[in-house]
Amino acid sequence: MNSQLALQGVAVSYGDYTAAQEVTLSLEQGQIGCLLGPSGCGKTTLLRAIAGFEQVSAGTIKLRGQAISRPGAQLPPEQRKVGMVFQDFALFPHLNVQRNVGFGLHAMDRKSRAQRVQEMLSLVNLEAYAKSYPHELSGGQQQRVALARALAPNPEILLLDEPFSNLDSELREQLATEVRQLLKRNGVTAILVTHDQNEAFAVADQITLMRDGRVVQIDTPYNLYHNPASEFVAEFIGQGSIITVSVDDTGELDNGLGILDMGHRHWQAGESLRLLVRPDDVEYDDFSSLSLPIVSKSFRGAHYLYELGLPDGQSVPCMTPSHVDRSVGQTLSVKFNLQHVVVFPALKEAQS
Amino acid sequence: MEINTTTTSTQVLHRGRGSFSWRALMLLTAAIIAIPVLIIVASLLQNYSPVWEHLLDTVLRDYVLNSLLLMLGVGSGTLVLGVSAAWLTAMCEFPGRRVFNWALLLPMAMPAYIIAYTYTGMLDFSGPIQSALRSHFDWGFGDYYFPEIRSLGGAICMLSLVLYPYVYLLVRVAFSEQSTAVLEASRSLGKGPWKTLFLVALPMARPAIAAGVSLALMEALADFGTVDYFGVSTFTTGIFRTWYGLGELRAAAQLAAFLLLFVFILFVLEQYSRRRMRFHHNSVQQKPTRIMLKGWRAGCAFLLALTIVTAGFLLPALQLASWASERLASTDVSGFMTLVTSSFTLAAIASTCCLVLALILAYGKRLHPGPLERQAARVSSMGYAVPGTVIAVGVLIPFAWMDNRVDALMREHFNISTGLVLSGTLAALVFAYVVRFLSVSLQTVDSGLARIRPSIDESARSLGKGPLQVLQHIHLPMLRGSVATALLLVFVDVLKELPTTLILRPFNFNTLAVRAYELASDERLADAALPALAIVLIGLLPVTLMTRTSSATAAIHPRAKQLNKDHHE
């Protein structure tokens, strides 16, 4: 009841097609949430339902405890006090920056409106562009105007629909961090929609991972990476491979090399499990007795990402500093260092 | 090495000569097309004849005032009709919307002078409406007030009814291209649907509205048939009268120059709006969510759209059909067929000439994209803005001058008088049509060519085909649709064109449009119905073309298309 935003069993459907269903999540005041998932997973639909542009077919959406969407009862978008930053920014082309930002401030008198616009423009560092028109601004500047415009009326929640996807990739990360700082400093509750996990990690406190219209996992970025709830999450978030391992007689994991004894947990002997191996779980070590053949490699600037073959035909990733330059077919000495052992039951279908 | 150098240099030489001849051809075309307008402008510098003073004292004030009032009226009329029709069909959902989407274009098939004749026949004292009123209420002559259709107000109504589609087309495209996100942004910032319409959607469509209204106004200024029939003195009727009645060609040209000034203002406005449309263009990210109209709102929307279509097309078309069928038995069939044949022949010749020149210009521009070539194409397509009356006078002057020179020459050397060889011939008329309608085919061919990616040219050239072979083997086959469209559009425009034909036609040469005009002027409205109906039916062809192609090319009418194209650049 205290949460700023609460979704309870929400479903959105278009005719026979259900874009999102059984979505339950909540966000505290000042928290930044993120709806993450591959395209077509229903994340944008959900965001638009919160904004009031889509109708819910089941469940309720509450903002500060007040129901704003129920089947058959929708508060129109203009009465929700929800700010939105659109993917293409959707600035009004016929209005200058100042008037774009002031657009939602109809309740204020002229003086306090001008003051608020000024305040918002300095918040996003665009005071110098007050009289400019949207087409005269760069992509990053347009995005900041869109942000200022959405924040100006002091919304209960700010919705950001893929706000960085229209920007150059170098700009993206920098702006994502800036946006997070700005929202945090001002105590804004916000939800970001993105398909890019780096953006999600950079901005969000809490990530809701979605797939095929359903919530797969709601967690902090750290937990999502290190403690994925399913193989889908493990594959979607970060890099790595999932290999099939068996449990030996002593209850230790064995991938055929017998090197996985980390003394963490014990499993049922004879069981077959699926183990998540991240690139940083396999360390390059010249003194290791274990050397694995290189199947493929790709250059990542500071690092090389090698794919190493296991005796049973499976492969694991390994990240090395980029001066460790070997060719495909050569071997690499490594040791396994699994700080977080993440295993899934062998029956893949049972998970997802 | 040596051989290599030689080959290269001959190739360069060859290329240089090729581009030179294209360029020369383009510049020549542009120069010839520009002659009539230049002559009209130059007439301002000539002596003003005594007739001019007479005009100044008596009628010029009326011309200016009536033309201004006409523009004001038609401007507001087309604005209200066009924008509301566009808003209903692009932004709302109501029963029949899909049909109205194209039906609202039908009035484009109706030339203004024809709708004027028809309404006059319907609303006259002896017409069906007044007769019905009299017999129903048992009134006699003078017992009641009935608005006089043959007035400035009537002309404004008639022109608005058939010219609003210019606004409708452009604004509908503008509305449907508006990013849904922008409208949603307004909603999420606390503005309801109506406020969003007036604060965001309409202001964003402003350039399209301005461009559409200026196109409609250009047509209104060019109109001769309606104002002439209604006895409203404007520039076009003035020019016609000065030349026909007073035989004063120079004074007519000077009047035409004043009309050009009006047109020029509209032209600048249109160009300016078009430039601004680019900034107002958003990419469409999502299909627009239409406002669902229900109950009485849906009823009102339906009735409004139906009224516009009925008044602008259905009613007059039905009236024409009924008159035509009444008179069908007594029609001189062979006479009518002669009329049709001569009109069609003339239109076919003119549209072919336009097409050839359009191909030269459009292809030259593609082959040698440069500022000079662009300007040549631009100058050649100015005609769409210039009223037919102005072009006719501008064509008459040089042709008459040439005739006199030839005549003098022949008399001097051979002692025979040739009289008027050129000015009274179809050549003058076809030339005038080309000047007026070249832009129509040029823009059609241009946008057809623009759809063929340059890499296709380049691959053909690298496979050893010269420019002409590329044109023949690649472009023409790929352009078939555009070529057919260009031919059809000019064909129909020529059939509809009244003032140019009226001024320049050879003695005793008649077209459907001129015949309808003559019969209507003799108050034989029912007899005028058959040629008028023929024009309307043929006029439907380009409209069906517009409705068949998807909304992306909704503005296929080249005048509108020109806007649309630039808008996407």
Interface residues (C-beta under 8 A of the other chain):
Chain A: A51 G52 F53 P76 P77 E78 Q79 R80 K81 V82 G83 M84 F86 Q87 D88 A90 L91 F92 P93 H94 L95 F103 G104 H106 A107 Y133 H135 R149 A150 P153 L159
Chain B: S179 A181 V182 E184 A185 S186 R187 S188 L189 G190 K191 G192 L199 V200 P203 M204 R206 F279 H280 H281 N282 S283 Q285 T289
